């Protein structure tokens, strides 16, 4: 499954490169504030953590671009009984962007998450969760065109129930704020 995902991402980037006006590769990282939403909403509190990864920015028209990413994201929740649930994912969003002439961008698109590990207060609980998570990402960013540095803010809305327990539905929901750098940025 992971090999198929990486192959699909590589194909998207190669096809985009062939059709694109310009392609940029970059790095990004920042702050996560995630929780779970579902049938047990009253027991979940936000968990603050981090994300770190790579991005490709592919211009396909004057104001439109594709931005595939591979991001390691530490998510999860804190339960009202002080139990800390850590869900670490490799997320692969494919964002469609509208770019304004001044460096601002709006983006949205699907995201596939692959569960790397799951721990509840240090105990392995990966078997209690599904291995994949499908979601939708919406947000905005700004890149300083001369330098290639930028900031990004987005909301991730999980669409698939990640809980393997049939009695409880759980969906990843959270905000990400971060910085990024595009190597050899081309406007």
MITOR-500591 format. One line per 5 residues: number of its first residue (from 1); their letters; for each residue x negated, y, z of N, C-alpha, C, O. Coordinates in pm, whole numbers, always signed. Example, Ala and Ser with C-alpha at 12.3 -4.5 7.8 and 13.67 -1.06 7.14 Angstrom:
// MITOR-500591
1) AS) -1319:-569:+780:-1230:-450:+780:-1320:-330:+780:-1424:-332:+846 | -1285:-225:+708:-1367:-106:+714:-1290:+3:+787:-1341:+114:+804
//
This chain:
// MITOR-500591
1) XXXXX) -83:-119:+0:+0:+0:+0:-87:+125:+0:-63:+217:-78 | -189:+129:+88:-275:+247:+96:-354:+265:-33:-372:+377:-80 | -401:+154:-93:-475:+162:-219:-384:+215:-329:-428:+296:-412 | -259:+171:-332:-164:+221:-432:-140:+370:-416:-134:+443:-514 | -128:+415:-292:-106:+557:-265:-225:+641:-310:-207:+745:-373
6) XXXXX) -345:+597:-278:-465:+670:-318:-478:+671:-470:-516:+773:-528 | -448:+559:-536:-452:+552:-682:-352:+648:-743:-384:+718:-839 | -229:+651:-689:-126:+742:-741:-169:+887:-725:-150:+968:-816 | -225:+921:-611:-271:+1058:-587:-384:+1094:-684:-385:+1205:-738 | -476:+1003:-706:-586:+1029:-800:-533:+1050:-941:-581:+1137:-1013
11) XXXXX) -434:+970:-982:-373:+987:-1115:-304:+1122:-1128:-317:+1189:-1230 | -231:+1162:-1024:-164:+1292:-1026:-266:+1404:-1043:-247:+1497:-1121 | -375:+1393:-969:-477:+1497:-977:-546:+1498:-1113:-577:+1605:-1164 | -571:+1379:-1173:-635:+1375:-1304:-543:+1429:-1414:-587:+1506:-1499 | -415:+1389:-1411:-320:+1440:-1510:-304:+1590:-1494:-303:+1664:-1593
16) XXXXX) -292:+1634:-1371:-282:+1778:-1346:-405:+1853:-1394:-395:+1963:-1446 | -523:+1792:-1375:-646:+1856:-1420:-649:+1870:-1571:-694:+1972:-1624 | -602:+1769:-1640:-602:+1774:-1785:-506:+1880:-1838:-534:+1942:-1941 | -395:+1902:-1770:-294:+1997:-1814:-312:+2136:-1753:-249:+2231:-1798 | -393:+2147:-1655:-396:+2269:-1574:-480:+2379:-1636:-574:+2354:-1712
21) XXXXX) -443:+2503:-1601:-525:+2617:-1637:-651:+2619:-1551:-760:+2648:-1601 | -638:+2588:-1423:-753:+2581:-1334:-720:+2490:-1217:-604:+2474:-1178 | -825:+2430:-1162:-811:+2338:-1051:-907:+2381:-940:-1023:+2413:-966 | -858:+2381:-818:-941:+2410:-701:-929:+2295:-603:-823:+2235:-586 | -1041:+2265:-537:-1044:+2166:-430:-1078:+2241:-302:-1156:+2336:-305
26) XXXXX) -1019:+2199:-190:-1046:+2269:-66:-1033:+2182:+57:-998:+2064:+49 | -1062:+2243:+171:-1047:+2179:+301:-951:+2262:+384:-934:+2381:+361 | -887:+2197:+482:-792:+2269:+567:-785:+2204:+704:-824:+2089:+722 | -736:+2280:+799:-718:+2228:+934:-638:+2327:+1016:-625:+2444:+979 | -584:+2279:+1127:-507:+2370:+1210:-431:+2301:+1321:-462:+2189:+1363
31) XXXXX) -330:+2372:+1368:-251:+2336:+1485:-119:+2269:+1444:-53:+2314:+1350 | -82:+2163:+1514:+48:+2096:+1499:+131:+2118:+1624:+77:+2119:+1735 | +261:+2136:+1607:+356:+2132:+1718:+468:+2041:+1671:+555:+2084:+1595 | +467:+1916:+1716:+562:+1815:+1670:+645:+1760:+1784:+609:+1772:+1901 | +756:+1700:+1747:+840:+1625:+1839:+914:+1521:+1757:+897:+1513:+1635
36) XXXXX) +995:+1442:+1823:+1083:+1348:+1756:+1226:+1398:+1771:+1262:+1458:+1872 | +1305:+1373:+1672:+1446:+1407:+1676:+1524:+1280:+1647:+1478:+1197:+1569 | +1640:+1265:+1708:+1719:+1146:+1683:+1823:+1122:+1789:+1877:+1216:+1846 | +1851:+995:+1814:+1957:+960:+1908:+1922:+988:+2053:+2009:+984:+2140 | +1795:+1018:+2081:+1751:+1046:+2218:+1696:+1189:+2228:+1597:+1212:+2297
41) XXXXX) +1759:+1285:+2160:+1708:+1422:+2154:+1683:+1484:+2290:+1590:+1563:+2304 | +1762:+1453:+2389:+1747:+1515:+2520:+1618:+1477:+2591:+1576:+1548:+2682 | +1554:+1368:+2551:+1434:+1322:+2620:+1304:+1360:+2554:+1198:+1320:+2602 | +1307:+1436:+2444:+1186:+1469:+2371:+1146:+1615:+2392:+1230:+1705:+2390 | +1015:+1637:+2413:+958:+1771:+2420:+846:+1780:+2317:+796:+1678:+2271
46) XXXXX) +807:+1901:+2281:+704:+1922:+2181:+567:+1875:+2229:+535:+1883:+2348 | +488:+1827:+2134:+349:+1787:+2159:+260:+1870:+2067:+284:+1876:+1947 | +158:+1933:+2123:+66:+2017:+2045:-60:+1939:+2016:-117:+1875:+2106 | -105:+1943:+1889:-225:+1871:+1850:-287:+1938:+1727:-284:+2061:+1716 | -343:+1860:+1634:-418:+1917:+1522:-393:+1841:+1392:-337:+1731:+1393
51) XXXXX) -435:+1902:+1281:-440:+1835:+1151:-568:+1878:+1080:-620:+1986:+1106 | -617:+1792:+989:-742:+1818:+919:-741:+1738:+790:-703:+1621:+789 | -783:+1801:+679:-784:+1724:+556:-834:+1799:+433:-901:+1902:+443 | -798:+1743:+317:-838:+1794:+186:-716:+1835:+107:-606:+1782:+127 | -736:+1932:+17:-627:+1973:-70:-680:+1996:-210:-797:+2030:-231
56) XXXXX) -590:+1977:-307:-617:+2012:-446:-514:+2116:-486:-396:+2102:-453 | -557:+2218:-555:-464:+2322:-599:-474:+2328:-751:-578:+2366:-805 | -367:+2290:-819:-367:+2275:-964:-272:+2375:-1027:-150:+2363:-1013 | -326:+2475:-1096:-241:+2574:-1164:-181:+2508:-1288:-254:+2454:-1371 | -47:+2513:-1300:+18:+2457:-1418:+84:+2564:-1505:+122:+2536:-1619
61) XXXXX) +97:+2684:-1454:+151:+2799:-1527:+107:+2924:-1451:+46:+2914:-1345 | +138:+3042:-1505:+94:+3167:-1443:+131:+3176:-1295:+49:+3218:-1213 | +252:+3138:-1260:+297:+3152:-1122:+331:+3020:-1054:+385:+3019:-943 | +299:+2907:-1117:+335:+2777:-1061:+213:+2688:-1048:+123:+2689:-1132 | +213:+2609:-939:+102:+2517:-913:+153:+2393:-841:+260:+2395:-780
66) XXXXX) +75:+2287:-848:+94:+2166:-767:-19:+2164:-664:-132:+2201:-694 | +15:+2122:-543:-88:+2112:-440:-76:+1978:-369:-4:+1967:-270 | -147:+1875:-418:-152:+1749:-344:-253:+1760:-230:-355:+1829:-243 | -224:+1694:-120:-312:+1698:-3:-325:+1559:+57:-238:+1474:+40 | -434:+1537:+127:-453:+1419:+213:-492:+1474:+349:-599:+1533:+366
71) XXXXX) -403:+1454:+448:-419:+1519:+578:-410:+1416:+690:-316:+1337:+696 | -509:+1416:+779:-498:+1340:+904:-423:+1429:+1001:-465:+1541:+1029 | -311:+1380:+1054:-223:+1462:+1138:-189:+1388:+1266:-133:+1278:+1263 | -222:+1448:+1378:-187:+1392:+1508:-51:+1450:+1550:-39:+1571:+1571 | +48:+1365:+1560:+186:+1406:+1586:+236:+1338:+1712:+156:+1300:+1798
76) XXXXX) +366:+1322:+1725:+423:+1253:+1840:+514:+1342:+1920:+574:+1437:+1868 | +525:+1310:+2050:+614:+1385:+2139:+570:+1365:+2283:+490:+1276:+2314 | +624:+1447:+2368:+611:+1426:+2513:+753:+1402:+2563:+844:+1481:+2538 | +770:+1292:+2632:+901:+1260:+2688:+924:+1339:+2816:+828:+1383:+2880 | +1049:+1356:+2854:+1082:+1432:+2975:+1026:+1367:+3102:+1015:+1433:+3206
81) XXXXX) +991:+1238:+3096:+931:+1171:+3211:+778:+1180:+3210:+711:+1101:+3276 | +723:+1277:+3131:+579:+1304:+3118:+502:+1197:+3043:+379:+1198:+3046 | +569:+1104:+2977:+502:+1006:+2892:+458:+1076:+2764:+537:+1146:+2702 | +333:+1057:+2724:+277:+1119:+2604:+272:+1014:+2493:+203:+913:+2505 | +346:+1037:+2384:+346:+949:+2268:+267:+1015:+2157:+304:+1122:+2108
86) XXXXX) +157:+951:+2116:+73:+1002:+2008:+94:+916:+1885:+71:+795:+1889 | +136:+979:+1776:+154:+912:+1647:+58:+978:+1548:+77:+1093:+1510 | -45:+906:+1506:-143:+960:+1413:-114:+908:+1273:-103:+788:+1251 | -103:+1001:+1179:-67:+970:+1041:-173:+1021:+944:-245:+1116:+973 | -183:+956:+830:-244:+1013:+711:-127:+1055:+625:-56:+971:+569
91) XXXXX) -106:+1186:+615:+5:+1241:+539:-42:+1283:+400:-152:+1336:+384 | +43:+1257:+301:+13:+1292:+163:+130:+1373:+107:+222:+1317:+47 | +127:+1506:+128:+231:+1589:+68:+196:+1623:-77:+78:+1634:-113 | +298:+1640:-160:+283:+1691:-297:+369:+1815:-304:+491:+1807:-319 | +304:+1930:-293:+376:+2057:-283:+386:+2125:-419:+289:+2129:-496
96) XXXXX) +503:+2179:-448:+525:+2261:-566:+521:+2405:-518:+593:+2442:-425 | +437:+2487:-581:+417:+2623:-531:+458:+2728:-633:+441:+2712:-754 | +514:+2836:-579:+533:+2958:-656:+431:+3057:-602:+428:+3084:-482 | +349:+3112:-691:+241:+3202:-650:+273:+3345:-692:+299:+3372:-809 | +273:+3435:-596:+288:+3577:-625:+152:+3633:-668:+49:+3572:-640
101) XXXXX) +152:+3746:-734:+26:+3805:-783:-65:+3855:-672:-184:+3879:-697 | -15:+3872:-551:-93:+3929:-441:-156:+3824:-348:-209:+3861:-244 | -152:+3697:-383:-212:+3592:-301:-114:+3513:-216:-149:+3409:-162 | +11:+3563:-203:+112:+3490:-126:+170:+3376:-209:+180:+3385:-332 | +206:+3266:-141:+261:+3148:-207:+374:+3090:-123:+367:+3089:+0
106) XXXXX) +476:+3042:-190:+583:+2964:-127:+570:+2822:-178:+542:+2801:-296 | +591:+2723:-89:+578:+2585:-135:+680:+2493:-68:+728:+2519:+42 | +708:+2385:-139:+798:+2281:-88:+768:+2153:-164:+720:+2156:-277 | +797:+2040:-100:+779:+1913:-168:+789:+1795:-74:+800:+1812:+48 | +784:+1675:-131:+792:+1553:-51:+659:+1522:+17:+553:+1569:-25
111) XXXXX) +668:+1444:+123:+549:+1402:+196:+564:+1256:+236:+667:+1216:+290 | +461:+1178:+211:+455:+1040:+255:+355:+1031:+368:+241:+1076:+353 | +395:+973:+481:+305:+954:+594:+277:+807:+617:+369:+725:+617 | +151:+773:+638:+110:+637:+670:+61:+635:+815:-35:+704:+850 | +128:+557:+898:+95:+550:+1041:-40:+480:+1060:-57:+365:+1020
116) XXXXX) -135:+550:+1122:-267:+496:+1149:-268:+425:+1284:-313:+312:+1296 | -216:+494:+1387:-204:+432:+1519:-96:+504:+1599:-56:+616:+1567 | -50:+436:+1702:+53:+490:+1792:+19:+446:+1933:-3:+328:+1960 | +15:+544:+2024:-19:+515:+2163:+76:+590:+2255:+107:+707:+2234 | +120:+520:+2358:+201:+581:+2464:+119:+571:+2593:+101:+464:+2649
121) XXXXX) +70:+688:+2638:-19:+695:+2754:-133:+594:+2745:-161:+522:+2841 | -198:+588:+2629:-313:+502:+2608:-283:+359:+2567:-375:+288:+2526 | -159:+315:+2574:-121:+178:+2537:-82:+174:+2390:-9:+262:+2342 | -128:+73:+2317:-95:+58:+2175:+52:+22:+2159:+97:-80:+2213 | +127:+104:+2086:+269:+80:+2062:+301:+86:+1912:+416:+109:+1873
126) XXXXX) +198:+64:+1828:+216:+75:+1683:+325:-20:+1631:+396:+14:+1536 | +339:-137:+1692:+440:-233:+1648:+583:-184:+1670:+677:-242:+1615 | +601:-80:+1748:+734:-24:+1774:+778:+76:+1667:+891:+124:+1669 | +686:+109:+1572:+715:+211:+1472:+689:+157:+1332:+605:+70:+1311 | +763:+211:+1238:+746:+174:+1097:+616:+233:+1045:+570:+337:+1093
131) XXXXX) +557:+166:+949:+427:+207:+896:+429:+326:+803:+325:+386:+777 | +547:+363:+752:+557:+477:+661:+664:+574:+708:+760:+537:+777 | +646:+698:+669:+739:+805:+703:+754:+894:+581:+656:+949:+531 | +876:+909:+533:+904:+998:+421:+963:+1127:+476:+1052:+1124:+560 | +912:+1241:+427:+960:+1369:+477:+962:+1475:+370:+924:+1452:+255
136) XXXXX) +1007:+1592:+410:+1013:+1709:+323:+936:+1821:+392:+951:+1843:+513 | +855:+1892:+316:+773:+2000:+368:+811:+2131:+299:+824:+2135:+177 | +829:+2239:+377:+853:+2373:+322:+766:+2471:+398:+743:+2456:+518 | +717:+2574:+327:+633:+2671:+395:+582:+2781:+306:+630:+2801:+194 | +484:+2853:+357:+425:+2965:+286:+276:+2971:+320:+232:+2921:+423
141) XXXXX) +201:+3033:+229:+58:+3050:+254:+11:+3179:+189:+81:+3240:+108 | -108:+3218:+228:-172:+3334:+168:-318:+3297:+146:-384:+3247:+237 | -368:+3323:+26:-510:+3305:-4:-568:+3442:-40:-509:+3517:-117 | -683:+3472:+17:-756:+3594:-17:-833:+3562:-146:-935:+3493:-140 | -787:+3611:-261:-843:+3567:-390:-996:+3579:-403:-1057:+3486:-454
146) XXXXX) -1059:+3689:-360:-1204:+3695:-379:-1283:+3591:-298:-1389:+3546:-342 | -1233:+3554:-181:-1311:+3466:-93:-1269:+3319:-98:-1351:+3232:-70 | -1144:+3291:-132:-1095:+3152:-129:-1044:+3109:+8:-996:+2996:+22 | -1054:+3195:+110:-1003:+3162:+243:-854:+3194:+249:-807:+3289:+186 | -780:+3113:+326:-637:+3138:+337:-579:+3086:+466:-645:+3019:+544
151) XXXXX) -452:+3119:+486:-374:+3072:+602:-248:+3005:+549:-200:+3037:+439 | -195:+2913:+628:-83:+2831:+584:+10:+2807:+703:-36:+2783:+814 | +139:+2812:+679:+238:+2776:+781:+346:+2694:+714:+392:+2728:+605 | +388:+2586:+779:+491:+2500:+719:+570:+2424:+824:+529:+2409:+939 | +686:+2378:+779:+773:+2294:+861:+783:+2159:+794:+806:+2151:+673
156) XXXXX) +765:+2052:+870:+777:+1915:+820:+902:+1852:+879:+919:+1846:+1001 | +989:+1806:+792:+1118:+1749:+833:+1122:+1602:+791:+1140:+1571:+673 | +1105:+1512:+888:+1109:+1369:+859:+1248:+1326:+815:+1348:+1362:+876 | +1253:+1247:+708:+1380:+1198:+653:+1406:+1052:+686:+1521:+1007:+680 | +1302:+978:+720:+1320:+836:+746:+1306:+805:+896:+1224:+864:+966
161) XXXXX) +1387:+711:+941:+1382:+665:+1080:+1252:+588:+1099:+1231:+486:+1034 | +1165:+636:+1187:+1034:+572:+1207:+1036:+467:+1316:+939:+394:+1334 | +1146:+458:+1391:+1155:+366:+1504:+1196:+228:+1455:+1295:+214:+1384 | +1119:+125:+1492:+1154:-12:+1456:+1262:-70:+1546:+1316:-177:+1517 | +1296:-1:+1655:+1403:-43:+1744:+1536:-6:+1679:+1559:+111:+1650
166) XXXXX) +1622:-103:+1655:+1748:-78:+1584:+1847:+4:+1665:+1945:+54:+1609 | +1825:+19:+1795:+1918:+94:+1880:+1889:+244:+1886:+1974:+321:+1931 | +1771:+286:+1840:+1731:+425:+1851:+1678:+475:+1717:+1594:+410:+1654 | +1728:+591:+1674:+1675:+656:+1554:+1578:+765:+1598:+1606:+840:+1692 | +1463:+773:+1530:+1362:+875:+1561:+1306:+929:+1430:+1271:+853:+1340
171) XXXXX) +1298:+1062:+1422:+1250:+1130:+1302:+1141:+1230:+1342:+1158:+1305:+1438 | +1030:+1231:+1268:+924:+1328:+1292:+971:+1467:+1250:+1025:+1483:+1140 | +951:+1566:+1335:+985:+1706:+1303:+877:+1793:+1363:+839:+1775:+1479 | +828:+1888:+1285:+726:+1974:+1343:+677:+2085:+1253:+705:+2090:+1134 | +602:+2175:+1317:+543:+2291:+1250:+392:+2274:+1245:+331:+2217:+1335
176) XXXXX) +333:+2326:+1139:+188:+2329:+1126:+145:+2470:+1087:+205:+2533:+1000 | +41:+2519:+1152:-20:+2647:+1118:-169:+2619:+1104:-229:+2555:+1190 | -228:+2668:+994:-368:+2637:+975:-439:+2734:+884:-381:+2831:+834 | -565:+2704:+863:-650:+2780:+771:-702:+2683:+666:-710:+2562:+688 | -739:+2739:+549:-796:+2655:+445:-901:+2735:+368:-906:+2857:+375
181) XXXXX) -984:+2661:+295:-1085:+2722:+210:-1084:+2649:+77:-1097:+2526:+73 | -1070:+2723:-32:-1075:+2667:-166:-1215:+2691:-224:-1257:+2806:-238 | -1287:+2584:-256:-1421:+2596:-313:-1411:+2655:-454:-1325:+2615:-533 | -1499:+2747:-485:-1505:+2809:-618:-1366:+2853:-663:-1325:+2825:-776 | -1294:+2922:-575:-1157:+2964:-602:-1148:+3047:-729:-1225:+3141:-750
186) XX) -1050:+3010:-812:-1019:+3086:-933:-878:+3139:-918:-787:+3061:-889 | -857:+3265:-935:-725:+3326:-918:-624:+3268:-1014:-507:+3308:-1014
//
